[in-house]
Amino acid sequence: MNRVLYGILVLFFFVIELPSVFGQVSFKSHRMDRELLFRYDNDLIFMTDRYYTSGVNITYSRLIKPESDFYKFFCSKKSDSSKLITHYDYGHKMFTPRKISEKDVEDFDRPYAGWHYVALRVQNFPNFNNTNKYQIEVGLVGEVSGIGQFQEWWHDKLGIMQPKGWEHEIENELVINLTYNRLRSWGLIKGVDIITDSGVKFGNGQNKLSQGATLRLGDFNTLNNSGFSESRVSFKRPKYNPVKDEIDEVFFFYGVTAHQVLSNIFIQGSLLSDDSPHTEHLEEFVITRQWGIMLSNYYTTFYFTVHRISPEVVGGRVHRFLSLNLSFRF
């Protein structure tokens, strides 16, 4: 399994270098107002296969034109600092207990759950260092999501131990979640800032409040033009000069977020029924930590993040996983 992760890392680093190579013999002659982002999550680097064990997300983003009514609804002034971006997400997530080799449901410390979803996010920037994110997320939980069949097929192809409990997964349900986040950057000294993130999520899938803070160290841009906030797209046309130094964001980040969890369908099952064959009691207070390194230039952004999650289930364990993110602007 480590060979798979190594191959993915090599591919990501290779692809992010391609635009820089071509940039040395080309020109920044056009605006970059669209972006395609790929994210892959997995815990295999930590030699585990449990809890939130794997996920994939693809995001298409586009900058909204200032003359549109949609733009005018969200933004008060026509400048790049108050830009409006729409993000269209597609992805899936996979949740399993710690011991996927166990057949007896009494040995499960977390339910099996599959999650297939699409989402629309709208992001505006009142000024250079503030952003609001509004999201609606719609998806399918349960066997109908197809995630159980996918894991069984994937493990068979890689010759990995087969999970033996997907017949006990969370029952089928159509899930709708609404989310709002407010991010703000607080500059400390040159090359150092703290980004606060206040959020609320509600719906028949998850209900929680969150408050986080992330420290950035290095060369980074303001929130309205940073890979950190997925906001590098722009209508500005750079000077018609050869590209010399493509990397303009290189920084380390470390964040801590506290979550007050009111409900979670992936642990408790549905709020509307008790048909799921196996559920668990959730921990109402969860702490997540994230740290990683980000590289971002005019064309691409690459970063990896290590996530550490305190127990989400009563009697559960701490969990860690790695995220790889790569985006292209065009």
Buried (B, 14 or more C-beta within 10 A) or exposed (E): EEEEBEEBBEEBEEBBBEBBEEBEEEEBEEBBBBBEBBBBBBBBBBEBBBBBBBBBBEBEBBBBEBEEEEBEEBBEEEEBBBBBBBBEBBBBBBBBBBBBEBEEBEEBBBBBBBBBBEBEBBBBBBBBBBBBBBBBBBBBBBBEBBBBEBBBEEBEEEEBEEBBBBEBBBBBBEBEBEBEBBBBBEEEEEEBBBBBBEBBBBBBBBBBBBEBBBBBBEEBBBBBBBBBBBBBBBEEEBEEEEBEEBEBBEBEBBBBBBBEBBBBBBBBBBBEEEEBBBBBEBBEEBBBBBBBBBBBBBBBBBBBBBBBBBBBBEEBBEBBBBBBBBBBBE
